Amino acid sequence: MNPKEKEKYIEEFDFPYCDESSKYEKVAKIGQGTFGEVFKAKDKKTNKKFVAMKKVLMDNEKEGVSLLYIIIYLFALRLF
């Protein structure tokens, strides 16, 4: 899959259990790992609901981390 196809695939993929990231405001960076950065974020409307948001760094794909693996990882996080 070339980079344009990957980008299109990600944009069109339906994540049924994930809210739009625009619904939240980043409060603080709380960690960084192999796949990206993790932020504490709050709901913009209520200012009461807090979540952890992960920004996945796609540069890691060059090191052998596939897009499918990242999607499976994100779904697994949702289960806990």
Secondary structure, DSSP 8 states (H G I E B T S, - for coil): --HHHHHHHHHH---TT---GGGEEEEEEEEE-SSEEEEEEEETTTS--EEEEEEE-GGGGGGT--HHHHHHHHHHHHH-
